[in-house]
Amino acid sequence: RGTLVDLNNFLPVMSSIDEVVEWQVVVRKKDGEALGLDEIVLSIALRDGVDAEAVKRRISAKLLAEMEVAPNVIEVLPLERLTENLGLDTQMKELRIRDLRCASKNQDRKDVGHTI
């Protein structure tokens, strides 16, 4: 059974973690299978000199406590790559939260309630 998740709740949680410079959430189907489980991937860029594993554990714990869900994957990316993924220099609106579950429609959506 799934959990209803308001993906917009990532905003205040991630903003409260000082070590994170930028972040992006992607919801996709696990292994790309249309009928597979949903998967949350959180990409983060960190300040220099921080313990990435400790920050990842703290993010998971905070998201679980506040949203009742934790990302399946937390990946640390270089700031330049994450900035590119967010479309900060190329898009009218940043791609902070992306829903790729409906990839066949070729749409990125910022939806407000999802069952994960």
C-alpha beads as a LAMMPS data file, in Angstrom:
LAMMPS data file: protein, C-alpha beads

116 atoms
115 bonds

1 atom types
1 bond types

-500.0 500.0 xlo xhi
-500.0 500.0 ylo yhi
-500.0 500.0 zlo zhi

Masses

1 110.0

Atoms # bond

1 1 1 0.000 0.000 0.000
2 1 1 1.308 3.448 -0.886
3 1 1 1.693 6.646 1.042
4 1 1 0.287 9.956 -0.187
5 1 1 3.271 12.286 -0.514
6 1 1 3.143 16.029 -1.103
7 1 1 6.405 16.526 -2.955
8 1 1 6.307 20.242 -2.179
9 1 1 7.160 19.316 1.421
10 1 1 10.703 18.690 0.239
11 1 1 11.134 22.466 -0.041
12 1 1 11.158 23.400 3.677
13 1 1 13.001 20.237 4.704
14 1 1 15.821 20.649 2.197
15 1 1 16.060 24.401 2.845
16 1 1 16.733 23.656 6.508
17 1 1 19.899 21.638 5.796
18 1 1 22.784 24.103 5.638
19 1 1 25.285 21.710 4.047
20 1 1 23.123 21.367 0.909
21 1 1 23.822 23.990 -1.758
22 1 1 21.334 22.700 -4.376
23 1 1 18.995 19.738 -4.663
24 1 1 16.528 18.063 -6.996
25 1 1 13.908 15.346 -6.501
26 1 1 13.052 12.924 -9.304
27 1 1 10.197 10.442 -9.052
28 1 1 10.516 7.609 -11.528
29 1 1 9.569 3.983 -11.987
30 1 1 12.097 1.562 -10.512
31 1 1 14.115 -0.084 -13.281
32 1 1 12.044 1.869 -15.833
33 1 1 9.200 -0.653 -15.701
34 1 1 5.795 0.942 -16.332
35 1 1 4.087 -1.200 -13.694
36 1 1 7.024 -1.168 -11.294
37 1 1 7.305 0.543 -7.949
38 1 1 7.791 4.283 -7.697
39 1 1 11.259 5.414 -6.714
40 1 1 12.390 8.747 -5.266
41 1 1 15.875 9.908 -6.219
42 1 1 17.272 12.946 -4.399
43 1 1 20.278 14.609 -5.998
44 1 1 22.256 17.019 -3.836
45 1 1 25.266 19.293 -4.177
46 1 1 27.098 19.877 -0.911
47 1 1 29.294 22.602 0.527
48 1 1 33.009 21.827 0.449
49 1 1 34.437 19.834 3.304
50 1 1 31.273 18.202 4.643
51 1 1 30.852 14.503 5.416
52 1 1 28.581 13.373 2.569
53 1 1 27.514 10.111 4.223
54 1 1 26.568 11.872 7.472
55 1 1 24.530 14.476 5.568
56 1 1 22.771 11.748 3.563
57 1 1 21.814 9.929 6.779
58 1 1 20.531 13.162 8.335
59 1 1 18.477 14.013 5.237
60 1 1 16.889 10.542 5.189
61 1 1 16.024 10.718 8.881
62 1 1 14.584 14.235 8.609
63 1 1 12.481 13.430 5.538
64 1 1 11.205 10.238 7.144
65 1 1 10.246 12.106 10.329
66 1 1 8.558 15.006 8.554
67 1 1 7.131 13.397 5.407
68 1 1 6.906 9.702 6.323
69 1 1 8.986 8.832 3.272
70 1 1 12.707 8.732 2.541
71 1 1 14.402 8.760 -0.862
72 1 1 15.336 5.396 -2.310
73 1 1 18.563 6.957 -3.544
74 1 1 20.486 10.049 -2.438
75 1 1 23.242 10.927 -4.858
76 1 1 25.869 13.623 -4.413
77 1 1 26.593 15.487 -7.633
78 1 1 28.957 18.325 -8.508
79 1 1 27.195 21.701 -8.292
80 1 1 27.701 22.366 -12.013
81 1 1 25.962 19.142 -13.014
82 1 1 23.063 19.679 -10.627
83 1 1 22.655 23.266 -11.849
84 1 1 22.416 21.878 -15.379
85 1 1 19.877 19.215 -14.300
86 1 1 17.776 21.920 -12.627
87 1 1 17.790 23.973 -15.840
88 1 1 18.772 27.103 -13.910
89 1 1 20.410 28.648 -16.973
90 1 1 18.153 27.184 -19.666
91 1 1 14.591 26.890 -18.351
92 1 1 11.992 29.519 -17.518
93 1 1 11.256 27.645 -14.297
94 1 1 13.668 25.470 -12.357
95 1 1 13.114 21.727 -12.516
96 1 1 13.338 21.234 -8.738
97 1 1 10.768 18.414 -8.563
98 1 1 10.454 16.137 -11.573
99 1 1 7.958 13.355 -12.097
100 1 1 9.248 10.994 -14.783
101 1 1 6.753 8.208 -14.154
102 1 1 4.782 9.236 -17.234
103 1 1 7.826 9.393 -19.483
104 1 1 5.743 8.189 -22.428
105 1 1 4.003 11.574 -22.395
106 1 1 7.391 13.373 -22.405
107 1 1 6.255 15.691 -19.647
108 1 1 7.914 16.878 -16.457
109 1 1 5.289 17.708 -13.870
110 1 1 5.362 19.378 -10.532
111 1 1 2.400 17.627 -8.982
112 1 1 1.126 18.178 -5.510
113 1 1 0.013 14.791 -4.187
114 1 1 1.486 11.508 -5.207
115 1 1 1.139 8.008 -3.918
116 1 1 4.601 6.563 -3.499

Bonds

1 1 1 2
2 1 2 3
3 1 3 4
4 1 4 5
5 1 5 6
6 1 6 7
7 1 7 8
8 1 8 9
9 1 9 10
10 1 10 11
11 1 11 12
12 1 12 13
13 1 13 14
14 1 14 15
15 1 15 16
16 1 16 17
17 1 17 18
18 1 18 19
19 1 19 20
20 1 20 21
21 1 21 22
22 1 22 23
23 1 23 24
24 1 24 25
25 1 25 26
26 1 26 27
27 1 27 28
28 1 28 29
29 1 29 30
30 1 30 31
31 1 31 32
32 1 32 33
33 1 33 34
34 1 34 35
35 1 35 36
36 1 36 37
37 1 37 38
38 1 38 39
39 1 39 40
40 1 40 41
41 1 41 42
42 1 42 43
43 1 43 44
44 1 44 45
45 1 45 46
46 1 46 47
47 1 47 48
48 1 48 49
49 1 49 50
50 1 50 51
51 1 51 52
52 1 52 53
53 1 53 54
54 1 54 55
55 1 55 56
56 1 56 57
57 1 57 58
58 1 58 59
59 1 59 60
60 1 60 61
61 1 61 62
62 1 62 63
63 1 63 64
64 1 64 65
65 1 65 66
66 1 66 67
67 1 67 68
68 1 68 69
69 1 69 70
70 1 70 71
71 1 71 72
72 1 72 73
73 1 73 74
74 1 74 75
75 1 75 76
76 1 76 77
77 1 77 78
78 1 78 79
79 1 79 80
80 1 80 81
81 1 81 82
82 1 82 83
83 1 83 84
84 1 84 85
85 1 85 86
86 1 86 87
87 1 87 88
88 1 88 89
89 1 89 90
90 1 90 91
91 1 91 92
92 1 92 93
93 1 93 94
94 1 94 95
95 1 95 96
96 1 96 97
97 1 97 98
98 1 98 99
99 1 99 100
100 1 100 101
101 1 101 102
102 1 102 103
103 1 103 104
104 1 104 105
105 1 105 106
106 1 106 107
107 1 107 108
108 1 108 109
109 1 109 110
110 1 110 111
111 1 111 112
112 1 112 113
113 1 113 114
114 1 114 115
115 1 115 116
